[in-house]
Amino acid sequence: MPVKRMQKKCWISRTTSRQYEMHVRWFYSENCRRLYETPFCSKSQIHGQGKDKTPVKRIQYQFHPETEAALNQQLNVELKASYYYLSMALYFGQVNVALPGCESYFMHMHQEEYGHAVKLLNYTKTRGGRISLCVINPPDEQNWLNPLHAFQTALDLEISVADDLIAVHGIAEKHCDISVTDFIITNFIDDQMKSISEIARFVTILSGIGNEALGQFIFDRDLLKHYVPQDFNVLRKT
């Protein structure tokens, strides 16, 4: 006698589409609830408070804490300089000041100092150090009056940053950290000396101009033409 094969009817076909939708919702809600009620790790492990917590040791090759602190300090010094230059650029970009050369030059300096800060940050991370950011206070006086006042402040700022870089180099040298000393000299010192020399010449020129409007206009025009990279020329962007 031939065996009659029983045709199994699919459960889905015996239910309405509405019942099937309700079943799917119930299935996922139940399984999701169980998943979250049974986590892969305990709350104490998630928050790092369990008894089985294994402390992770920072891997630092001959990276002295004093050197690490000095690099963090220099990082914040560079960010402060960047903040000052941004203030100067915004001032000279005002419609009632309208000196695009000074605006462009200081915006370029702002980006340069910010780039220095990023270099310090990335290097410190490479050495296994921690980054400690500080509060950056704005300049005490943000009315820069004229180019001479701004460039004189910029010169003092560049000299101060150079002194701090030399101090970092000295600390690294004290702890025989040739990597840091090479990093400071290769990436910062040469640029710093060039900036001091360039801004010092601008201060000399502006000291002879004083508050004379025509002289400031000619200085600003030449500054924009000869000392500002094209990417930072605000007149080209407008």
Backbone torsions as a table, in degrees:
resi	resn	phi	psi	omega
1	MET	NA	123.6	-178.4
2	PRO	-63.7	138.5	179.4
3	VAL	-79.8	122.2	-179.4
4	LYS	-80.8	120.7	179.6
5	ARG	-77.6	127.9	-179.9
6	MET	-82.3	130.0	178.4
7	GLN	-86.2	115.1	177.7
8	LYS	-81.2	126.4	177.2
9	LYS	-87.5	136.0	179.0
10	CYS	-65.9	139.5	-179.4
11	TRP	-63.1	-33.3	-178.0
12	ILE	-65.9	-35.8	-178.2
13	SER	-69.6	-22.0	-179.6
14	ARG	-90.0	-1.0	-179.8
15	THR	-117.5	158.1	176.2
16	THR	-78.1	159.9	178.6
17	SER	-60.4	-31.0	179.1
18	ARG	-67.8	-42.2	178.5
19	GLN	-65.5	-39.2	178.9
20	TYR	-62.7	-43.6	178.7
21	GLU	-60.9	-41.9	178.6
22	MET	-65.6	-37.2	178.6
23	HIS	-64.6	-43.4	179.4
24	VAL	-62.4	-42.1	178.9
25	ARG	-62.8	-41.5	179.7
26	TRP	-65.0	-41.6	-178.3
27	PHE	-60.4	-48.3	-178.2
28	TYR	-70.3	-37.2	179.6
29	SER	-66.2	-39.8	179.4
30	GLU	-67.4	-44.2	-177.7
31	ASN	-71.1	-36.9	176.3
32	CYS	-65.3	-38.7	178.7
33	ARG	-63.2	-44.4	179.0
34	ARG	-64.4	-37.5	179.5
35	LEU	-61.2	-44.8	-178.1
36	TYR	-77.8	-25.2	177.0
37	GLU	-77.9	-18.4	178.8
38	THR	-123.4	77.4	-176.4
39	PRO	-70.1	161.7	179.7
40	PHE	-69.9	-25.0	177.5
41	CYS	-139.3	156.5	-176.9
42	SER	-74.7	165.1	178.8
43	LYS	-61.6	-37.0	-179.3
44	SER	-64.9	-34.9	177.7
45	GLN	-72.1	-36.4	179.3
46	ILE	-62.7	-43.8	-176.8
47	HIS	-89.3	2.8	176.4
48	GLY	72.6	28.4	-177.2
49	GLN	-115.8	7.7	-177.3
50	GLY	-73.8	160.4	179.8
51	LYS	-70.3	-26.2	-177.9
52	ASP	-88.3	10.6	-178.2
53	LYS	-63.9	129.4	178.3
54	THR	-102.9	117.1	-179.0
55	PRO	-63.8	135.8	179.5
56	VAL	-94.4	120.2	-177.8
57	LYS	-86.5	132.1	176.5
58	ARG	-70.4	134.2	180.0
59	ILE	-94.5	109.8	-178.9
60	GLN	-133.3	120.6	179.6
61	TYR	-92.6	106.0	176.9
62	GLN	50.3	44.3	179.6
63	PHE	-108.7	96.1	-174.4
64	HIS	-68.6	141.3	179.1
65	PRO	-55.3	-34.6	178.7
66	GLU	-67.1	-38.0	176.8
67	THR	-66.9	-41.7	178.0
68	GLU	-60.7	-44.6	178.9
69	ALA	-64.0	-37.7	179.5
70	ALA	-65.9	-39.9	177.9
71	LEU	-66.2	-38.7	176.9
72	ASN	-64.6	-39.9	177.8
73	GLN	-63.9	-41.5	179.7
74	GLN	-67.8	-34.3	175.5
75	LEU	-57.2	-45.6	179.8
76	ASN	-71.4	-30.1	174.7
77	VAL	-63.6	-43.7	179.7
78	GLU	-65.6	-38.9	177.9
79	LEU	-65.9	-36.4	177.1
80	LYS	-65.3	-43.5	178.0
81	ALA	-61.7	-41.3	177.8
82	SER	-61.2	-38.5	179.8
83	TYR	-67.0	-39.4	178.3
84	TYR	-64.0	-46.0	-178.7
85	TYR	-66.1	-33.8	175.9
86	LEU	-63.6	-40.8	177.8
87	SER	-61.4	-42.8	179.0
88	MET	-64.2	-44.8	-179.6
89	ALA	-60.9	-42.4	-179.6
90	LEU	-66.5	-35.5	179.6
91	TYR	-65.1	-49.7	-176.5
92	PHE	-73.5	-11.8	176.2
93	GLY	-88.7	-3.4	179.0
94	GLN	-66.3	149.4	-176.3
95	VAL	-66.3	-25.4	179.7
96	ASN	-90.1	2.4	174.6
97	VAL	-114.2	-54.2	170.1
98	ALA	52.3	60.4	172.8
99	LEU	-121.0	86.0	-173.2
100	PRO	-63.8	-27.8	177.8
101	GLY	-64.8	-48.0	178.4
102	CYS	-65.4	-41.0	178.7
103	GLU	-59.4	-48.2	-178.2
104	SER	-65.6	-42.4	-178.5
105	TYR	-62.6	-46.8	-177.8
106	PHE	-72.7	-28.7	174.1
107	MET	-67.1	-36.9	175.2
108	HIS	-64.2	-43.2	178.4
109	MET	-64.1	-37.2	176.7
110	HIS	-58.6	-48.1	-179.7
111	GLN	-67.2	-35.1	179.7
112	GLU	-65.4	-46.1	179.4
113	GLU	-66.6	-36.9	176.1
114	TYR	-63.8	-39.6	176.3
115	GLY	-61.9	-38.0	176.0
116	HIS	-62.5	-40.8	179.3
117	ALA	-62.9	-41.1	179.6
118	VAL	-65.8	-38.0	177.1
119	LYS	-61.4	-44.8	178.6
120	LEU	-63.6	-41.1	-179.8
121	LEU	-62.1	-48.8	-178.1
122	ASN	-66.3	-37.6	179.1
123	TYR	-66.4	-43.0	179.3
124	THR	-61.1	-40.6	177.0
125	LYS	-64.2	-39.4	179.7
126	THR	-61.4	-34.9	179.8
127	ARG	-82.6	2.3	179.1
128	GLY	84.6	16.3	-178.6
129	GLY	-88.1	168.9	175.5
130	ARG	-100.2	146.6	179.0
131	ILE	-96.5	128.1	179.1
132	SER	-120.9	103.8	178.9
133	LEU	-88.0	142.7	179.5
134	CYS	-114.8	167.3	175.3
135	VAL	-69.0	132.6	178.2
136	ILE	-103.8	112.6	179.7
137	ASN	-82.0	143.1	178.2
138	PRO	-71.3	163.7	176.5
139	PRO	-57.8	145.1	179.7
140	ASP	-60.4	-37.1	-179.9
141	GLU	-127.4	117.3	-177.6
142	GLN	-102.9	5.6	172.1
143	ASN	-94.9	100.0	-170.8
144	TRP	-84.0	2.1	169.9
145	LEU	63.4	-66.1	-176.0
146	ASN	-154.6	167.4	-179.0
147	PRO	-57.3	-37.2	-178.9
148	LEU	-60.0	-46.5	-179.5
149	HIS	-62.4	-42.1	-178.5
150	ALA	-67.3	-45.0	-178.2
151	PHE	-71.4	-30.4	174.9
152	GLN	-66.2	-40.9	176.3
153	THR	-65.2	-39.9	178.9
154	ALA	-63.0	-39.0	178.6
155	LEU	-64.1	-46.1	177.4
156	ASP	-60.6	-37.5	-179.7
157	LEU	-66.3	-44.6	-179.3
158	GLU	-65.4	-38.2	177.3
159	ILE	-64.8	-41.2	178.7
160	SER	-63.8	-42.6	178.6
161	VAL	-64.1	-40.3	178.3
162	ALA	-62.9	-42.4	177.6
163	ASP	-60.8	-40.6	179.7
164	ASP	-67.3	-38.7	177.8
165	LEU	-63.8	-41.3	177.8
166	ILE	-64.1	-36.2	177.4
167	ALA	-65.2	-41.6	176.9
168	VAL	-62.0	-43.1	178.0
169	HIS	-59.7	-41.4	179.7
170	GLY	-64.7	-40.5	178.7
171	ILE	-64.6	-43.9	178.9
172	ALA	-63.7	-39.1	179.4
173	GLU	-65.7	-36.6	178.8
174	LYS	-61.7	-34.6	-179.1
175	HIS	-98.6	15.7	176.0
176	CYS	56.2	39.6	179.5
177	ASP	-98.3	87.5	-176.0
178	ILE	-69.8	-22.7	178.3
179	SER	-66.1	-45.0	179.9
180	VAL	-68.3	-43.1	-179.5
181	THR	-61.2	-42.3	177.7
182	ASP	-66.4	-38.9	179.6
183	PHE	-62.3	-43.4	-178.9
184	ILE	-67.1	-45.8	-177.9
185	ILE	-66.8	-45.0	-175.1
186	THR	-68.4	-39.7	-170.5
187	ASN	-100.8	-14.1	-170.9
188	PHE	-130.7	-47.6	-168.2
189	ILE	-60.3	-45.9	-178.2
190	ASP	-62.3	-46.4	178.1
191	ASP	-61.5	-37.3	-178.6
192	GLN	-66.1	-42.4	179.2
193	MET	-64.2	-38.9	178.0
194	LYS	-65.3	-41.0	179.8
195	SER	-64.6	-41.8	179.7
196	ILE	-63.1	-44.5	-179.8
197	SER	-63.4	-44.8	-177.8
198	GLU	-65.3	-48.5	-177.9
199	ILE	-68.0	-33.1	177.5
200	ALA	-62.2	-38.8	177.1
201	ARG	-65.5	-39.3	177.9
202	PHE	-63.6	-39.7	179.0
203	VAL	-63.5	-39.9	178.7
204	THR	-62.6	-44.7	179.8
205	ILE	-64.6	-45.9	-177.2
206	LEU	-68.8	-26.7	177.3
207	SER	-64.3	-31.7	177.3
208	GLY	-80.0	-22.5	-179.6
209	ILE	-83.1	-40.3	-178.4
210	GLY	67.1	-135.4	-179.5
211	ASN	-98.2	15.3	-179.4
212	GLU	-68.7	121.3	-173.6
213	ALA	-63.1	-42.9	-178.4
214	LEU	-65.2	-41.5	179.1
215	GLY	-63.3	-41.0	178.0
216	GLN	-64.7	-38.3	179.0
217	PHE	-62.9	-46.1	-179.4
218	ILE	-65.6	-41.7	177.8
219	PHE	-60.5	-45.2	-178.1
220	ASP	-63.7	-40.7	179.0
221	ARG	-63.5	-45.9	179.9
222	ASP	-67.6	-35.5	177.8
223	LEU	-61.0	-44.9	-179.7
224	LEU	-66.1	-36.1	-175.3
225	LYS	-77.6	-37.7	-169.6
226	HIS	-110.9	-18.4	-171.8
227	TYR	-122.8	0.0	-177.6
228	VAL	-113.8	124.4	174.1
229	PRO	-59.7	147.8	-175.5
230	GLN	-58.8	-32.7	-179.3
231	ASP	-65.1	-20.5	-177.7
232	PHE	-106.5	4.6	179.1
233	ASN	-74.0	109.5	-175.0
234	VAL	-67.6	-24.7	179.0
235	LEU	-72.5	-28.6	178.7
236	ARG	-76.1	-24.7	-177.5
237	LYS	-83.8	-18.9	-177.3
238	THR	-90.9	NA	NA
